[in-house]
Amino acid sequence: MQRERITDHVFVFRSDLYAQATAGVVKTAAGTVMIDTLLYPEESLRIGGFVESVLDSKVTHVINTHFHADHSTGTCFFPEAQVIAHRKCRELLNSRGRESLRALQESSPEFASVKLVLPNIVFEDRMGLRVGDTTFTLWSSPGHSPDSIVCLVDEASVLFASDTVLPIPYFVDGEFDDLKRSLSQLRCLTFENIVQGHGDIVLRGEAKEKLDGDLQYLERLDRAVAEAVAEGIDDLDSLISAEDCGISHVLLNGLVRQLHVQNLQSAAERYRRRRDDR
Ligand SMILES: [Zn+2]
C-alpha cells in the first residue's frame, strides 16, 4: 500500500490490492478522522496501525463517502469511531452492502472477520464537522452513486472527492446528469489537492484541467451514444474509445477501458429508456 503525506496531518493511502482505491487519514488534536476504509482487512488494519503507532492517535471518526465495498468494508475495524455518511449510504449499505458482503464472505476467507457497520450519523445536503482543531465540510455529490459525498478538510484545502473524481468518470451505479452537475460544482471551487477515489492525487495546478477533461469526456460520450441509439446501432462497445473522449487508457492499470465500455452501455440504456417512454 502506498502512503502519501499531503500535510503534517493529512495522509492518503492507496491500495495495492484493489484498483488503487484511496483512503484518507486526518490527524486532529482530538483524534483522527479516516475518510473511507478500503476493501481488504489487511490494508484497513495497516492504516489503523499507522494511526496508532506513527501518529500516536486513534480513529475517532470514519467518513463513508459511499456504500461501495472498496470504500466501506474496513469500517468495522474502527469500532470506537463515529461513522458519518449520507442518509442514502446508510440505506444502501443496509441493503446492497449487506448482500455484497455476504458474497465477499462466500468467495474469500479473508472477509470472515468483517461485520457490516451502518453509519450512526447521517445527513442530507451538507454537514460541518469540527474535530479538535480541524474543520471538515461534507456535501452530497451524487452521480457516481446516489449516496456519494465529498469531504473537504477546510484548513488544508484538501478535497477528498472519492469516486466523484476518478481517472475516468464512472456513472454506471448512479446518474449521468447528477455526475455532470457534481463535477461542474467542483469545477467552480479551488482546492490545494483533490484526492480521487482511485489513483493519483490531483494537484492544484492540474485541477481545472482535470475537471474540464472529465466534463468533456461525459459530453463526447453522451453525444456519440445519443446519435448511435437514434440510428439504431446496438453494438456500442467500440463506438468511441475513452481516448477519443480525451481520457487515457493506461490509467488504473488499464481498468479505464473496461469502465468506459460500461459507461457506454449505461448511457445507451438511458437513451433507449427515453426512446421507449415516448
Ligand atoms: Zn464507487
Boltz pocket constraint, residues with backbone or C-beta under 6 A from the ligand:
constraints:
  - pocket:
      binder: B
      contacts: [[A, 66], [A, 68], [A, 144], [A, 145], [A, 163]]
      max_distance: 6.0
